[in-house]
Amino acid sequence: MPSGKVHDAITLILAPPTFAAAWGATGSWALACVATCAMLFGGFMFGPDLDIQSRQYTRWGVFRFIWWPYKVVFRHRSRWSHGIIFGTLIRVVYFTGVLVLLVCAGIYLRAALVAGGISPDWNEVARAGRAIESNVLSYGIDKSLVLAVLAGLWWGAASHTLADVGWSVVRKGSEIF
């Protein structure tokens, strides 16, 4: 398989064509920037190799702990981690779930601190939850922005998987000759 340096180089090389394709598809400079940034994030930090001790995994620094359960559950290079469709989808769902758990833990801890002890005032927990919900809903969700992010994340991870597949084909093809 290509080294981490090769995967990083591929990600960087694909950034300009990704921007051009996204700009051509959307007609929006802003959405092209979002898709390209998401592709770079997908290639450098959110790719298939989060299931092993890799460059992608170590780049999370002190937040690596977030990906430990993912590493335990998914076998390296399985269709669930490296799959073109399911790999990115599973990581997005997993990461979203982790973020939700962290936000819930933060709300609980804040309510416990306000209550001055371990047992929080559940009315305070409910108020904090409603405040977050109203802030999120007041901004709304722009579907084109979400699609640009998801497409970028997918393309960043897909380029990794395609490089792995290409490397395997070249290596096995050279064994035949």
Secondary structure, 3 states (H helix, E strand, C coil): CCCHHHHHHHHHHHHHHHHHHHHHHHCCHHHHHHHHHHHHHHHHCCCHHHHCCCHHHHCCHHHHHHHHHHHHHCCCCCHHHHCCCHHHHHHHHHHHHHHHHHHHHHHHHHHHHHHCCCCCCHHHHHHHHHHHHHHHHHHCCCHHHHHHHHHHHHHHHHHHHHHHHHHHHHHHHHHHC
